């Protein structure tokens, strides 16, 4: 924003200090003058040699007193003016020094240096609170930028892989006319399908991040039933038992996004499971002010450190037991983004016997009743 040049805050504070000091001096001198006129005994104003009573000669004495008092009062006011300007300038500079450090850090952040911190010393006051809040903002912004850079790099790599495979398959088909074209077409179809899935996942992630959706009443328990019904054939193919239970869990948000969240969790629990005789438990429950969606599965043992990284985009835990369900590495990242977009939280906890427990906590709303 273009602004016209104006006085600095330091100069404004200096003028304010000097002006207040001058006003206080004028009031003090006026009070002294009134005191001299009203409370000094009359005999102190009588001309020596007079009869001892007020005479017209007293009035020239009052004028002489004013003539003596006024120059000295002017000197005092001049001193107060100079003292107020100099002292105000020094005090304003000392008070605004922390603000100068905040301004310097802001300019460095504008130039791309997000690693700089103000770390203003001293006891807590308004400037220290501002500096601490700014440091916290820089820390979060630096972490967000680093995450976005990693995401962009990983997304570029993931998108480059199917394109490179497609190019290689086309080169083989062009240089080797006797190569089985059916196999090439099947492989191209699979590779392109993966690329499309990845692109759609990226678009969904972006949409959830921007919170560009309409909120409406949603019952998570109904979404669990729908996701379980959709994924039951997949669970049967992989020998996984899918169990659902729970209460009515009313919340508010996008039904499509919350269905995607539930489907991703159940899908991940199925494909990240034991090679055979695995189990997935899906449960919904209500707590004061919140609703919970919990998905647990059997599987290989995970460390807490590994579990904490699984929500990073393109981060994968143990090797999947089914190669045909390799996914695009965005399942839990999408779940985390959708949960945060709905003012919720996502918690991943390794199970002692193997597998993982994933809990989504969302704000609860009053159940909708007709009539």
Buried (B, 14 or more C-beta within 10 A) or exposed (E): EEEEEEEEEBBEBBBEBBBEBBEEBBEBBEEEBEEBEEEEEEEEBBEEEEEEEEEEEBEEBEEEBEEEBEEEBEEBBEEBBEBBBEBBBEBBEEEBEBBEBBEEBBEBBEEEEBEBBBEBEEEEEEBBEBBBEBBEEBEEEBEEEEEEEBBEEBBEEBBEBBEEBBEEBEEEBEEEEEEEEEEBEEBBEEBBEBBEBBBEBBEBBEBBEEBEBEEEEBBBBBBBBBBBEBBBEBBEEBEBEBEBEBBEBBBBBBBBBBBBBBBBBBBBBBBBBBEEEBBBBBBBBBEEEBBBBBBBBBBBEBEEEBBEEBBBBBBBBEEBBBEEBEBBBBBBBBBBBBBBBBEBEBEBBBBEEBBBBBBBBBEBBEEEEEE
